[in-house]
Amino acid sequence: MRATIPLNALRAFEAAARHLSFTRAAEELCVTQTAISHQVKGLEARLGVSLFRRSNRGLKLTDEGLALAPTLFEAFGAIDRLLEQFEAGGLQEVLTVSAVGTFVVGALLEQLPAFRIAYPLVDLRLLTNNNKVDVVAEGLDYAIRFGDGAWHGCEAELICRAPMSPLCAPQLAERLQEPADLLRLPLLRSYRPQDWLNWFRAAGIHAVNVRGPLFDSSLIMAQAAIRGEGVALAPHALFQRELDNGQLVRPFAIEAGADGYWLTWLKSHPPSPAMRAFHDWLTSLWPDRVFTARA
């Protein structure tokens, strides 16, 4: 029968492994350096292995230490997070959502305070992506993406459609009288090469050769447009602030693109109460499924 290992010894090793320092581990746990050293030596004796290499340059984990440390990091981290929830006044359910940065900045940030008020026991962890996301590898409950709703292995529900229009700095807009004039300017492109082609078709222009800098983020592309680097094609409704304050101009009212923002999740992931709450709240923001700015 395996002998019981004292929790204090595991905690001492975990802190020392994170800091690679007995001194800093002792400061964190409010004990002496000698106590940390004693606990670690006792753990090594129990396990029959060395967990640290000690030298004048400090501590290094042995192979056995490297094998043990990640499990303890995760375990003690989970305990600490759970205790923090109790201290905050209730047991919160963590909800991890990754979203396209453009959607976060242009549509979601202003709405999040209302979600927190309505669902105080949902601990929302919001990450951003550039539309390329691995729901499994990143441990996500939801991913908000831009596209046509077809992602392998995922359920998808339309949040809102967001058609695209050219956006540029005011000084460039002065040089644009008709859509064909765009072909004389740098066209800022995203990783979706079909977007500009679709817009030119909507404008009645075919067989164009689109050239210009390539960006993996519409937010960065819009910043380049603000600086006069060229004309961006983006979901114009999500850049209403920049249009209202004159940083960007929409030179043509022509819209293109039937794609939109979708809430996606793994087919194999049964929805939790926090997931259902977020789903119902988010999809209620745009009941007509077309993005419009909200006050």
C-alpha positions as CSV (number, residue, x, y, z in Angstrom):
1,M,0.0,0.0,0.0
2,R,1.4,3.4,-1.0
3,A,2.3,5.6,1.9
4,T,0.4,8.8,2.3
5,I,2.3,11.9,1.1
6,P,1.7,15.0,3.2
7,L,-0.1,17.7,1.3
8,N,2.3,20.3,2.7
9,A,5.2,18.6,1.0
10,L,3.5,18.6,-2.4
11,R,2.6,22.3,-1.9
12,A,6.1,23.1,-1.0
13,F,7.5,21.3,-4.1
14,E,4.8,22.9,-6.4
15,A,5.7,26.5,-5.2
16,A,9.5,25.8,-5.4
17,A,9.1,24.3,-8.9
18,R,7.1,27.3,-10.1
19,H,9.6,29.8,-8.8
20,L,12.7,27.6,-9.1
21,S,13.6,29.1,-5.7
22,F,13.1,27.9,-2.1
23,T,13.3,31.5,-1.0
24,R,10.5,32.7,-3.2
25,A,8.4,29.6,-2.4
26,A,8.9,30.3,1.3
27,E,7.7,33.9,0.9
28,E,4.6,32.8,-1.0
29,L,3.7,30.2,1.6
30,C,4.7,32.3,4.6
31,V,7.1,29.8,6.0
32,T,10.9,29.7,6.3
33,Q,13.3,28.6,3.5
34,T,14.4,25.8,5.8
35,A,10.8,24.6,6.1
36,I,10.5,24.4,2.3
37,S,13.8,22.6,2.0
38,H,12.8,20.1,4.7
39,Q,9.4,19.4,3.0
40,V,11.0,18.9,-0.4
41,K,13.7,16.6,1.0
42,G,11.0,14.6,2.7
43,L,9.1,14.3,-0.5
44,E,12.2,13.2,-2.4
45,A,12.8,10.5,0.3
46,R,9.2,9.3,0.1
47,L,9.4,9.0,-3.7
48,G,12.9,7.7,-3.8
49,V,14.0,10.2,-6.5
50,S,15.6,13.6,-6.7
51,L,13.3,16.4,-7.8
52,F,15.8,19.3,-8.1
53,R,19.3,19.7,-9.1
54,R,20.9,22.2,-6.7
55,S,23.8,24.4,-7.8
56,N,25.3,27.8,-7.2
57,R,23.2,29.1,-10.1
58,G,20.0,28.0,-8.4
59,L,17.5,25.2,-8.8
60,K,16.7,23.1,-11.8
61,L,14.1,20.4,-12.1
62,T,15.2,16.8,-12.7
63,D,13.4,14.7,-15.2
64,E,11.3,13.3,-12.3
65,G,10.6,16.9,-11.2
66,L,9.5,17.9,-14.7
67,A,7.2,15.0,-14.8
68,L,5.5,15.8,-11.4
69,A,5.3,19.6,-11.6
70,P,2.7,20.1,-14.3
71,T,0.2,17.8,-12.6
72,L,0.6,19.7,-9.3
73,F,0.5,23.1,-11.0
74,E,-2.9,22.1,-12.5
75,A,-4.2,20.6,-9.3
76,F,-3.3,23.4,-6.9
77,G,-4.3,26.0,-9.5
78,A,-7.8,24.4,-9.7
79,I,-8.1,24.4,-5.9
80,D,-7.0,28.1,-5.7
81,R,-9.5,29.0,-8.4
82,L,-12.3,27.2,-6.7
83,L,-11.6,28.8,-3.3
84,E,-11.5,32.2,-5.0
85,Q,-15.1,31.6,-6.3
86,F,-16.3,30.8,-2.7
87,E,-14.6,33.9,-1.4
88,A,-16.3,36.0,-4.2
89,G,-19.7,35.0,-2.7
90,G,-20.8,32.1,-4.8
91,L,-19.7,29.1,-6.8
92,Q,-19.1,30.4,-10.4
93,E,-19.2,28.3,-13.5
94,V,-16.3,29.1,-15.8
95,L,-17.3,29.8,-19.5
96,T,-14.4,30.1,-22.0
97,V,-15.3,31.9,-25.2
98,S,-13.0,32.8,-28.1
99,A,-14.2,35.5,-30.5
100,V,-13.0,37.3,-33.6
101,G,-11.3,40.5,-32.4
102,T,-13.4,42.6,-34.7
103,F,-16.6,41.3,-33.2
104,V,-15.3,41.8,-29.7
105,V,-14.3,45.4,-30.2
106,G,-17.1,46.4,-32.5
107,A,-20.0,44.6,-31.0
108,L,-19.4,42.7,-27.8
109,L,-17.4,44.8,-25.3
110,E,-20.2,47.4,-24.8
111,Q,-22.7,44.6,-24.0
112,L,-20.6,42.6,-21.5
113,P,-21.5,44.6,-18.4
114,A,-25.2,43.7,-19.0
115,F,-24.2,40.0,-19.2
116,R,-22.2,40.2,-16.0
117,I,-25.1,41.8,-14.2
118,A,-27.6,39.3,-15.5
119,Y,-25.4,36.3,-14.8
120,P,-23.1,37.0,-11.9
121,L,-22.3,33.4,-11.3
122,V,-20.9,32.9,-14.8
123,D,-17.1,33.5,-14.8
124,L,-16.7,34.5,-18.5
125,R,-13.2,34.1,-19.9
126,L,-13.0,35.9,-23.2
127,L,-10.2,35.2,-25.6
128,T,-9.7,36.7,-29.1
129,N,-8.8,34.9,-32.3
130,N,-8.2,35.8,-36.0
131,N,-11.0,33.4,-37.1
132,K,-8.6,30.4,-37.0
133,V,-9.3,28.6,-33.8
134,D,-9.0,25.0,-32.4
135,V,-12.0,24.5,-30.1
136,V,-10.6,21.2,-28.7
137,A,-7.0,22.2,-28.2
138,E,-7.8,25.5,-26.6
139,G,-10.4,24.0,-24.3
140,L,-13.2,26.4,-25.5
141,D,-16.9,26.2,-24.7
142,Y,-17.7,28.5,-27.6
143,A,-15.9,30.1,-30.5
144,I,-17.4,33.1,-32.3
145,R,-16.3,33.1,-35.9
146,F,-16.9,34.9,-39.2
147,G,-17.9,32.9,-42.2
148,D,-20.7,30.8,-43.7
149,G,-21.4,28.6,-40.6
150,A,-19.6,25.5,-41.9
151,W,-16.9,24.3,-39.6
152,H,-16.1,20.6,-39.3
153,G,-17.2,18.9,-36.1
154,C,-19.0,22.0,-34.8
155,E,-22.6,23.1,-34.3
156,A,-23.1,26.7,-35.5
157,E,-25.8,29.2,-34.9
158,L,-25.9,32.6,-36.7
159,I,-25.5,35.6,-34.4
160,C,-25.8,38.2,-37.1
161,R,-24.9,38.9,-40.7
162,A,-22.4,41.7,-41.3
163,P,-22.0,42.7,-45.0
164,M,-18.8,44.4,-46.1
165,S,-18.0,47.7,-47.7
166,P,-14.8,49.6,-48.5
167,L,-13.4,51.8,-45.8
168,C,-10.6,54.3,-46.1
169,A,-9.1,57.5,-44.7
170,P,-10.9,60.8,-45.8
171,Q,-7.9,61.9,-47.9
172,L,-8.2,58.7,-50.0
173,A,-11.9,59.0,-50.3
174,E,-11.5,62.3,-52.1
175,R,-9.9,60.3,-55.0
176,L,-12.8,58.0,-55.4
177,Q,-15.6,58.9,-57.7
178,E,-16.8,55.5,-58.8
179,P,-16.0,51.9,-57.8
180,A,-13.4,51.4,-60.6
181,D,-11.3,54.1,-59.0
182,L,-10.4,51.7,-56.2
183,L,-8.3,49.7,-58.6
184,R,-5.8,52.6,-58.6
185,L,-5.3,52.4,-54.9
186,P,-3.7,49.8,-52.6
187,L,-6.5,47.3,-51.6
188,L,-5.9,46.0,-48.1
189,R,-6.7,42.3,-48.0
190,S,-7.6,39.7,-45.4
191,Y,-7.0,36.0,-45.4
192,R,-10.3,35.7,-47.3
193,P,-9.3,36.4,-50.9
194,Q,-12.8,36.1,-52.3
195,D,-14.1,39.1,-50.3
196,W,-12.8,41.9,-52.7
197,L,-13.8,39.8,-55.8
198,N,-17.3,39.5,-54.4
199,W,-17.6,43.2,-53.7
200,F,-16.4,44.2,-57.2
201,R,-18.9,41.8,-58.7
202,A,-21.6,43.5,-56.7
203,A,-20.3,46.8,-58.1
204,G,-20.6,45.4,-61.6
205,I,-16.8,45.0,-62.1
206,H,-15.5,41.6,-63.1
207,A,-12.1,40.0,-63.8
208,V,-10.2,42.2,-61.5
209,N,-6.7,41.5,-60.1
210,V,-6.7,42.5,-56.5
211,R,-3.3,43.4,-55.0
212,G,-2.2,44.9,-51.7
213,P,-1.0,44.1,-48.2
214,L,-2.4,41.0,-46.5
215,F,-3.6,41.1,-42.9
216,D,-4.9,38.4,-40.6
217,S,-7.0,40.8,-38.5
218,S,-9.7,43.2,-39.7
219,L,-8.8,45.4,-36.7
220,I,-5.2,45.8,-37.8
221,M,-6.4,46.3,-41.4
222,A,-8.7,49.1,-40.4
223,Q,-5.9,50.8,-38.5
224,A,-3.8,50.6,-41.7
225,A,-6.7,52.2,-43.6
226,I,-7.0,55.0,-41.0
227,R,-3.3,55.8,-41.6
228,G,-3.9,56.1,-45.3
229,E,-2.1,52.8,-46.3
230,G,-5.0,51.8,-48.6
231,V,-8.6,50.8,-48.7
232,A,-9.9,48.1,-46.4
233,L,-12.9,45.9,-47.0
234,A,-14.6,45.1,-43.7
235,P,-18.0,44.7,-42.0
236,H,-18.6,48.5,-41.9
237,A,-21.2,48.3,-39.1
238,L,-18.6,47.1,-36.7
239,F,-16.5,50.2,-37.3
240,Q,-19.2,52.7,-36.6
241,R,-17.2,54.6,-34.1
242,E,-14.4,55.2,-36.6
243,L,-16.9,56.3,-39.2
244,D,-18.7,58.6,-36.7
245,N,-15.5,60.3,-35.6
246,G,-14.2,60.8,-39.2
247,Q,-11.2,58.4,-39.0
248,L,-12.7,56.3,-41.7
249,V,-15.0,57.0,-44.6
250,R,-17.3,54.7,-46.5
251,P,-17.0,56.0,-50.0
252,F,-19.6,53.6,-51.6
253,A,-22.8,52.3,-50.1
254,I,-22.5,49.0,-52.1
255,E,-22.4,46.0,-49.8
256,A,-21.3,42.5,-50.5
257,G,-21.1,39.2,-48.6
258,A,-23.7,37.0,-47.1
259,D,-21.4,35.7,-44.3
260,G,-21.8,36.7,-40.7
261,Y,-20.7,36.0,-37.2
262,W,-21.6,32.6,-35.8
263,L,-21.6,31.0,-32.4
264,T,-19.9,27.6,-32.7
265,W,-19.3,24.7,-30.3
266,L,-18.3,21.1,-30.5
267,K,-21.1,18.7,-31.4
268,S,-19.8,16.4,-28.7
269,H,-19.9,19.1,-26.0
270,P,-23.3,19.1,-24.2
271,P,-24.3,22.6,-23.3
272,S,-23.7,23.6,-19.6
273,P,-26.0,26.0,-17.8
274,A,-23.4,28.8,-18.4
275,M,-23.3,27.9,-22.1
276,R,-27.1,28.1,-22.4
277,A,-27.2,31.4,-20.6
278,F,-24.5,32.9,-22.9
279,H,-26.2,31.5,-26.0
280,D,-29.7,32.9,-25.1
281,W,-28.2,36.3,-24.1
282,L,-26.0,36.7,-27.2
283,T,-28.6,35.6,-29.8
284,S,-31.1,38.0,-28.2
285,L,-29.0,41.0,-29.0
286,W,-29.7,40.9,-32.7
287,P,-33.1,39.1,-33.1
288,D,-33.2,40.0,-36.8
289,R,-29.8,38.4,-37.3
290,V,-28.3,41.5,-38.9
291,F,-25.7,43.5,-37.1
292,T,-26.8,47.0,-36.1
293,A,-25.1,49.1,-33.5
294,R,-26.8,49.2,-30.1
295,A,-26.8,52.1,-27.7
